[in-house]
């Protein structure tokens, strides 16, 4: 009989494509902009941000024929206060992993070098997710819970808050809190083992979280307080509500520190809404400053909605020569005068008018390795107390984000999300 291919399979060479594909994003679009803003170096004490709350003085008419001019007054100053939080990222690997990939004849990637190379990008991606939030470390809102579906896993669908499953990361640990963030569900922290961004779903091992229901919140690991306290992001500073607090101020009693809100009431984007948002800034801080330095930040879903408004006005004039066809607008868009900036981490139901000159960082420890006497990589210990064949390093920082003048910001919320997003 003729020799078959099965008889020589043990001698065949295995071919591996020398470059690997990355099947997820490491975008940090917004945080990379805030990261460039001036840094205020702080200690462990809260930083003060001085604010001129009211103009003071008293305007009146007077009887110049011997009338009493009356008494006067002066401006009122107050302070916003902000402290730092300490986000951390831990990276761990075994000695065998390092040895098995330390030569191009062994592997297409040096695992240790790869960990070091992508660590900062992954750190910034996680911080970018936190920078989207309301200062409570929330990463998503559960719209439906499917217990033991598929078998061995509980599946959460995150399809109610505009972020979907984009802020979570596979492999990260999370906690589950009630909708008001005052109750932490029993089960502690659990690892996300599955992330499906298009379908807005994540999975955790079955029966690890007890009592979870729709409307519960997915919260980053490491927090135990109720409510949890995390990095103060866009939803915290761009908040026009009359409830809650902002950097020590009660929003109900100090309207000067509220952002400018335009409620779309679930309607699709229309041209009137961005103009109204910009004008509300001017109504608060004057013509000279109304949105002159604002950028319109949004998810590409709202950029698509804006582009669709432009499609209604397109007129194509064909010249008598060969021309390429592109019916779409390029990325050089402006909205009510503000340059359009997009991020896939942005809330799909919002457009935020961001003045980066108003944003800053209060920083006690800039992002970097956790280091003691020059040592950055730490060996793990086994059950006996001896060294384990594994190592770990930590990326850590102590900082927070602040806005100096919420009145110089505006946002449109409760926008309809275009189909497919």
HELIX and SHEET records of a PDB file:
HELIX    1   1 UNK A    5  UNK A    7  5                                   3    
HELIX    2   2 UNK A    9  UNK A   11  5                                   3    
HELIX    3   3 UNK A   29  UNK A   34  1                                   6    
HELIX    4   4 UNK A   95  UNK A   99  1                                   5    
HELIX    5   5 UNK A  111  UNK A  130  1                                  20    
HELIX    6   6 UNK A  234  UNK A  237  1                                   4    
HELIX    7   7 UNK A  255  UNK A  257  5                                   3    
HELIX    8   8 UNK A  271  UNK A  285  1                                  15    
HELIX    9   9 UNK A  287  UNK A  289  5                                   3    
HELIX   10  10 UNK A  300  UNK A  311  1                                  12    
HELIX   11  11 UNK A  356  UNK A  358  5                                   3    
HELIX   12  12 UNK A  406  UNK A  408  5                                   3    
SHEET    1   A 4 UNK A  39  UNK A  41  0                                        
SHEET    2   A 4 UNK A 359  UNK A 369  1                                        
SHEET    3   A 4 UNK A 387  UNK A 403 -1                                        
SHEET    4   A 4 UNK A  88  UNK A  94 -1                                        
SHEET    1   B 4 UNK A  39  UNK A  41  0                                        
SHEET    2   B 4 UNK A 359  UNK A 369  1                                        
SHEET    3   B 4 UNK A 387  UNK A 403 -1                                        
SHEET    4   B 4 UNK A 378  UNK A 381 -1                                        
SHEET    1   C 2 UNK A  47  UNK A  54  0                                        
SHEET    2   C 2 UNK A  76  UNK A  82 -1                                        
SHEET    1   D 4 UNK A 138  UNK A 141  0                                        
SHEET    2   D 4 UNK A 217  UNK A 220 -1                                        
SHEET    3   D 4 UNK A 173  UNK A 177 -1                                        
SHEET    4   D 4 UNK A 190  UNK A 191 -1                                        
SHEET    1   E 4 UNK A 144  UNK A 146  0                                        
SHEET    2   E 4 UNK A 153  UNK A 157 -1                                        
SHEET    3   E 4 UNK A 201  UNK A 205 -1                                        
SHEET    4   E 4 UNK A 194  UNK A 196 -1                                        
SHEET    1   F 2 UNK A 245  UNK A 246  0                                        
SHEET    2   F 2 UNK A 249  UNK A 250 -1                                        
SHEET    1   G 6 UNK A 260  UNK A 263  0                                        
SHEET    2   G 6 UNK A 410  UNK A 413  1                                        
SHEET    3   G 6 UNK A 351  UNK A 355 -1                                        
SHEET    4   G 6 UNK A 294  UNK A 298 -1                                        
SHEET    5   G 6 UNK A 338  UNK A 342  1                                        
SHEET    6   G 6 UNK A 334  UNK A 335 -1                                        
END                                                                             
